[in-house]
Amino acid sequence: MRLVNVQTMKEMEKAADAAGYSYAEMMQSAGEGIAKVLVKLFSDSAQNTILGLVGKGNNGGDTLITLTELRRVGWNTSVLLVEPRTPGDALVSSYTAIGGNVVTITDLAAISHAASSGGIVLDGIYGTGFHPPMTEAIIDVLDKVRKATFGFTWVAVDCPSGIDAATGEVSPGTIPAKLTICLEAVKTGLMSYAAFPYCGRIVTVDLDIAKFSPQLTEQADEVIDAEIVRNMLPKRPEISHKGTFGKVMVIGGCVNYPGAPVLAGKGAYAVGTGLVQAAITGSIFGCSSASLEMTWLILEDAGGIISENAVQTVFAHLENLNAIVLGPGIGREVTTGRFVRNLILGITGEQMAKAGFPGLDKELTSPRAEQKLPPLVIDADGLFHLSSFKDWHKKIKAGLVLTPHPGEMAILTGLSVEEIQKDRAEVARKFACEWRQTVVLKGALTVVADTAGRVAMIPVTCSGLAKAGSGDVLAGMIGGLLAQGLDPWQAAVTGAWLHAEAGVAATEAIGCAEAVLAGDVINAVPQVYRQLKADNLP
């Protein structure tokens, strides 16, 4: 789903109108498109009674056309003119000409009583031109409608009335929607922390106007949905073997965090990776070896942490490696920091290295400079160590996916958490371009930004994911998708969406967010895949 600001949307509409696609035609397309969405989503239910709340602007016009179309296919429709339309309004006349009902507040109880199985309230009072606050009169109407239609599903046209689609400010009296049907694109204000909880599920109706202003939409930002992810998923031929689906090495763990690399490895397996190898120290092997499917590379140990000397062991095992996940549980010790620096910056020379389990030596015959690192996902304290390398982004040659939460982003950038959270998308965009690497800014409404300044947002908020280990799982999932051939942008977007949806699925399966663990998120990934592949995917 395209993500644009309100001003860009106005410019797109203006360009379309100038090219001969009139505003009236756009409105007709919007109304017909909204009606199709409602028929598709609610045709199998008994909710074919719909009450439209109509204002005086274009959103009210969209709503009237929608109700006219639904009336034609047999729905029970009513319109409440919350604000007066122009006398003799053609859209009102078209609606009433086919038997549509125009009602008042006093009629709502009868409408609700007749719809014994529930119905739909279609909120079309205000659109993207609205700025809070709403008047007390409108707030009173909304409250009366809400009370009179208890049990009805609220659906918003373009944005819930009361929300500033440019800034995300929410007026007192705004009624949360279960579904918001955005026209052409999601407006940026809806993806703010203030507005998003009022939007419910977000879908879009294509008005086919982007073609009139390609300069405005060339590298358009996106809100990621199931269709986008389904089209990005790695192909999985039946005639295959484990090598077909890539090999991931997870480097991390220490005496204080032995489980983190296992969670990351299981995350990589959950998205289809063929082989996962965990590179850890011998002193934590017993604690970390809970996954029978993973293989192991034992690194040089410095008292329960990874020694700087371990870099040669890793270099000796780069062959046939498709991705590295660096950082889960790795700790902040100085010698481990040198290991991270030497690995990603290539500070090493020719020497013999002891590699793997005791007694298994492998010779490294060429310097690091002649070896090519596979794509890396850097997470957790791997980001802490990265931040200590001056001008790291000017020196590194490997492709990275960085997965900071806001606190880690603050360490990397020097900004405060408050500054980051105030404008997450723009902060991620700025530093992805500056560092020339893909950035995944984790949290509610996770943001993914790439080197060209493109931004994607994951339209999910789930407190079940606010648990230790959740980020390790995400890093592993992204690494697993990289190993299967997705580029950093695709792997980051797909991994972040799958992870968020798995968090929602785990929360629903358990019945409460409080009890969800990182392992539950991994176990819920198959359900998300099944839903993606279902034939009836909306």
N, C-alpha and C positions, 0 to 999 in steps of 0.2 A: 504494500500500500504506500503510495507516494505521501511524503510528509512535506508540507509547505507552510510558510507563514501567510497570514491573512493578506498582506500587501501583494505578495507574489500571486496569490489566487485572484485578486482583483485584476492584476495586470494580464493574467492568462485569459480571464473572461473578456477583458477589453480587447485583447488581440483577436479572440475568436469572433467577437461581434463585428470588429472592423473587417474581418475576412468574410463576413456574410452569414456567420452562424449566430443568429440573433439571441438576445437574452430570453425572449419568449420561447424560442426553440430549446435553449438550454434548460429552462424551467420545465418544459414538457418532458425532456429526457430525464430530468431529475425525478419528477413525479412518477413516470413510468418505471424507472429503475428502482425506486423505493418500493413501489407496489410489488415488483417481481421478487425483491428480497423478502418481503413479508409473506408472500404466498409460498415461497420456497421454505422459509423457516417455520411457518405456522400452519401449513396446509394439512398436516397430519394431526393437528390438535383441534380442540373444540373452540379455540379462541378466534373465531371469525367475526366477532363483534368488535368494532373499533370506533373509538371516539377521537376525533382530531381537534387539537387546540390550535386555533389559527390566529396569527397576528396580522398586522397591516402590511408587512413587508414581503420580500421574496420568499422567505421561509414559509410564510403562510400560504403563498401561491403554490409552492412545491407540495405542501400538505393537501391542499384542495385538489390538485391534480391526482395525487396518490389516492385519495378517497374516491374520486370519480372512477379511476381505473379499478379499484377494488369493488366498487358498487357494480360495475359492469360484469364482474366475475362472480357475483352472488354474495358478497360479504354484507353484513349488517353494519352500515356506516352512519355516523352522526358527526356533525360539526358544531363546535362551540366557538363563536366568533369572540375571542377574548378582547380584541381590539377591532374597532369598526373598519371595514373595508370601504373603498371608494363606492359611492352609490352606483348601482348598476354594474358592479364588478363582473366581468365576463366569466371568471373562473367560478364564482359563486353561482352564477346563472347556469353554467354548464353542469355543475354538480346537482343543483336542484331539478334541472330538466330531466334527469334520469331517475328521479325519485329519492335523491339524497335528503336527509333530514338536517335542518338547522335547528339547534336546540339552545336552551338556556340552562342556567344553573339549577333551576327547579326541576328540570327533566332528568337530572343525572341519576337520581335514586331509581327511577323506573328503568333506565338503561342498564344499570348495574343488576337490578333484580331479574331482568329478562336474560341477562348473560350469566346463567347459573354456573357455567363452567369457567367463568372468567373471560377476560377480553384484553384489548390493547388500548392504551392511551398513546396517541401519536402526537408528540410535543413539537409543534411548529410555530411557537409564538415568536421567539427571537433567534436570529442567526448570527453570522460572523461579524455583523456590524454593531452588535450590542456591546455596551460598556456598563458595568455595574454602577450603582445598585438598581435593582428593580423597584418599582413603586410599590407602596403598601397595597394599592388596589390589585395589582397583578399577583403579589404574594398571597393575598387573600383568596383570589380565584384559584390559584394553584393548590392551596391548602384545602379548599372545599372540594376540588376535583379529586385530590388524593384520598380524602376521607370517603367520598361518595363512591369511588371506584376501587375500594379495597379488594386486593386480589388480582387486579388487572396488571398487565406487564407494561411498564413505561418504555417507550421507544422514542429516541430523540432524532430529529431531522437536522443533520449536520453537526449540531452541538446541543447539549441540554440548555434550555432557556435559563438564563442567569449566569452563564459562563462567558467570560471575555475570551474569545478564541485566539486572540493575539497574545495576551499576557498570562492567561490561566487563572485570573482572579475570579472568585466565585461569590456571587451575590447571596446575601441571606435570603432564605425562602426557596432556593434552588432544589428541585426534586431530582434525586439520583435516577438515572436510566438504567435499565437492564441491557439495553442495546442502543448504540449510537450509529446511525447510518450516515457516514460522511460523504459529501458530494465531491467527486473527482479525487480528493486527497484529504488526508487527516491534517487538521490545522495544528500548528506547533503548540498553541496554548493548551490543547487537550492532553498533551503528554507531560504536563507539569505535575508535580506532586499534589498541588492543590486541586486541580481539575480532574485528574484521571479517575479518582474513586467515584466520580459522578457519572462516568461515561459507560460503565459496564463493558460488555463486549463491543469492539469497534469493527465495523466493516465499511467498505467503500462502494460507491456506485460510480462507474466510469461514464463521464459525460463526453468523452472523446474530444476534449478541447486542447490537450497538451500538444497536439500536432500543429497547432497554430502559433505556438511560441516555443520552438525547440530550444532556443537560447536560455529559456528559464528552467528547463527541465533536463538538461543534458546530464548532469551528475546529481540527479535529484536524491534528496534524503528519503529514507524509507521507514515505515513501521512494518516490522517483519510479521508475516502471517504464515499459516500452514502451507498455502500454495507456494510461496516463495521457497520455503524450506524443502518441501517435497521435490521441487525442481532442482535443488542443489544437492540432494543426497547422493552419495557415491553410488555408482552402478554396482550391482552385486550379481555377477553371472553364476549360474548354477555349476558350470564346469569351472572349478577353481580349486585353490589350495590356500593354506594360511599365508603364503608369500604374496598371493594376489592382493591381500588386504592390508599389507604393510606391516612394518615393525616399529614399535615405539620404545624408546628407552626413557624411563622415569628416573631422574637423578634427585635424590633428596633423603630425608629422614635423618634423625639424630637420636641420641639417647632420650631426649625429652619429647620427641614427636615421631615415634617409630611407625605409627599407623598411616601417616599422611601419604607416603608413596604408594601404599597398597590401595588406598581410596582412589588416587589418581589412576593407578593401573587398571582398577576395576572400571573406572569411568571410561578409559580408552577401550576396554573390551566391550563395554555396553553399547558402543556405537559401531561395532563391527570390525575392530582392528584384528588382524590375524595373529600377531604375536606381541606380547608386552614383556619387556625385561626391566626389572627394577635394579638400579645401581645404588647399593647401600653399603654401609660399613658392616663388618662381620659381627661387631658387638651388639647390633640390634637385629641381626638376622632372625634370631629365635622369636622376637616379638613381632616381626613384620611378615613372617612367612605363612600368614593365614590364607593366602590365595593359592590354591593348588594349580591354577592355570598359568600363573606368572613364572617366568624364569628369572635368574638372579645373576648379578655381577657384583662380586665383593670388592669394595674399594678400600684403599689404604685408610687406616683408622687412627684418629688422634684422640683417643679416650672417649669414644662414643660419638664423635663427629667426623665429618669427611675431611681428610687431610689435603693440603695443597698438592701433595705428591700424587694424589689420585688422578690428576688430569691425564697423565700418561696412560693409565689403565683405560680411561674412557676413549682416548684417541686410538688406542689399539683395537677398539671394538666398534668403530664407526661403520665398518663395512656392512652393507645391506640394511643400514638403518635409515628409516624414512622420516622420523621426527624425534625430537627430544622434548621432554617436559622437565624443566629445571626449576627446583625450588621448593616443592611441597615438603614441609617439615625439615628443611635443611639447616635451620638455625642461623645465628648471627655471629658466630665465632670468627676471629680474625683469620685463622688458617683456612677455614671454609670460604671466606671471602676471597682469599687469594686463589683458591681453586676455581671459584666462579669466574673471577677476572681472567685467569689464564685460559679457561675453557672458551669463553666467548670472544676474547680478544686475541687468542692464539699466541700467547707468550710462552714459547717452549722451543726446544731444539731436538736434535737427533740423540737418542739414547735407547738403551734396552729397558723395557718395562716389564714388571711382573703383573700379570693381568688375570683377573678372575679368581676362582677358588684356589686355595693353597695347592702348589704343585703343578698348576697349569700356567706356564709362562708363554707369552707371545711377544715377538720382537716388533718394535716399532722402528721402521727403517727410514722413514722420511719425516722431515720437519712438519710441524703443524701448518705452516704457511702453504704447504702443497696439498693439504687436505681440505676438503670442503665440508663444512658442517651442514647437516640437514636443517630444515626449519625448526626453530625453537619456540616453545611456549615458556615464558618466564613468569613465575607466580610466587606469591608469599615472600619469604625472606630472600629468595633469589632477586626480587625487586629491590630489597633493602641493599643488598650488595651492589647491584647495578647502579644504584643512585650514588654510590661512593666513588665511581670511576669518572673522573673528570672528562667531559666531552665524549662520553662513551658512544653516543649516536654518530659521531664523526669518524669513529675508528672501526666500528663493527661492520662486518660484511655479510653476516648471516641474516636471513629474514626472521623477524621476531613477531610473536604475538604476546603483548604484555597484558596481564590480567589483574590490574590493581583494584582493590576496594578504595573508597575515598581517602582513608588514612594513608595507604601506600602511595596513592596518587599525590598526596600532599608532600610526602618525602621525595618523590621523584621530581616534582615541579617547583617546590618551594612555596606554593600557594597554601592557604589555610583550607581546612576541610569545608568551612563555611563558604569560601569563595568558589570552591569546586562544586559544591552542591547547589549553589545559586544558579549556575548555568552549566550543567553537566555536559550537554551536547557540545557547546562551543569550546569548553575546556578540552574535552577529548579530541575534538577536531583540530584545535590549535597545535596540540603536542604530537598528535599522530603525524601531522604535516612537518613539524619541526624535527621530530626524531626520525622521520621516514620509516615508520614501523606501524603495524596495526595495534590499536589500543582497544581493550575491552574494559570499560569503566563499570565495575560491578555494582550491584545494589538493586533496589526497586527500580524498574524501568531501565534495565541495563543498556548502556550505550556502547556501540561499536563504531570506531572511526578508522579510516584508512589513510594511506599516504597522500591520496589525491584530495582529501578534504570531504570525502563522502561520509555520511553518518547514517547509522541504522539504530532504531530503538526497539527494544523487546517489550511489547505491551503487557507485561505481567508484573504484578506485585504479590509476593507470597512470603509471609513471615516464617513459614515452615523451612525456608532456605536460610534463615538467619541462625545457623548452627555451625559449630566448628566442623571442618571437613568438607563442607559444601563447596568451597572454592577449590579444594583439591580435586574433587570430582569433576568440576567444570574444566579445570586445566587439562585433566586427562582426556575428557571428551573432545576438546579442541585438538589436542595432540593426536588422538586417534583418527580424527577426520583429516588432519594434515597428512598423516601416514597413508591414507587411502587416496590421496591425490588432489584433495581440494586445495585451492590457494588460500593464503592467510585470511583474506576477507571472507570467503565462503565458509572456511572452517570456524572462524570466530562467530559469524552470524548464526550458522546452523547449530553449533555447539551451545551457544548462549540460549537460543530459542528452545532447543530440546531440553536443556537443563532446567530452564524456568518452567516449562510445561510439566516436566517430571516432578518438580517441586509441588505444583498444583495437584497433580495426580496422586502423589504420595500423601498429601494433606487430606485429600478427599477419601482415600482408602483407609487412612488411620482414623479419621474423624475429627482431628484437632491438629492445629499447627504446632502446639506446644511439644508434642511427643515425636515429631518427625526428626529422624537422624539422617546423616549423610548416606548411610547404607540404604535407607528407605528410598532415597532419591534414585540411587543406582537401580534398585529393584523395580522402580516405576518406569524406567526408560522403555522397556518393551511395550508397555501400554501406550505410550506416546507414539511409538512406531506403528502399532496396530491402527491407531486412530488416523495417522497420516496416510496409511495405505488403504483405508476404507473407501469403498466406492461412493458412499454418500457424503464425502467430505464437503462441507459448505464452501 
